[in-house]
Amino acid sequence: VRDAAESGPSAGTAESASGTGPATAATAEPVKPVEPVMPVDLPTGVAALSPRYQVGALVALAVVAAAVCAHLGLVFLHVAPSNTLTKQHGAAVDEWVFPEFEQNWKLFAPNPLQQNISVQVRAEVSTADGEIRTTGWYDLSAEDGRAIDGNPVPSHTQQNELRRAWDFFVATHDSDDRAVGLRGTLSESYLRRIAVLRLERNDAAGPGGVVERVQYRSRTTNVEPPSWSGEKVSDRPTVRELPWWTVSGSGDPREGAA
């Protein structure tokens, strides 16, 4: 074994030198690296379509863009203040907008609301022992404000129910609080129901008590204008007190006012 190990390297060297043995790594031909095949960029989107379909896609896109622009323009004219275009083409604008796209807010109001309106309610309650007592005023607007303040997702009821109901009442009643048309009667019923629900939430009747009548009032104060405007407004609040309304103990409003 020792002789074979000693003679192995020399024998291999001899074979390599004579060219009759296997080639070593030093004498083998180097292998060339394979170059990567670069991907071919194929067209995507509209460019991948045939010319005929490209023309069709462009025509469809132009039609959709024109329809969107026309719709936005008609809605803009609907909510914008009266101008030459609305006077001449008001019928066409209304025909397009009503009823599906009706807008009931005033984005371009020339004189936005600059008042704080607080809606309050109180009740006459028949107690369990048969007496009649009058509660204090509950500031419903302040309750909604506290529920909204700091709430990232306030409910629609907290934001709009009371405010829209009061606006509905004011718009359908004259200065003497008399209903103008059927919508005025509907607005009264709506306010009564809100009053009963809010008073129950505040446990205004107490144990065994029943709410017999409710009364609303509003307190309106002007928002102080900025110092640079030079505008002067009164800082005295304006109070509007409605008559007493009779309600049933079950919370369903009755017709008529007390």
Disulfide bonds with the S-S distance in Angstrom:
none
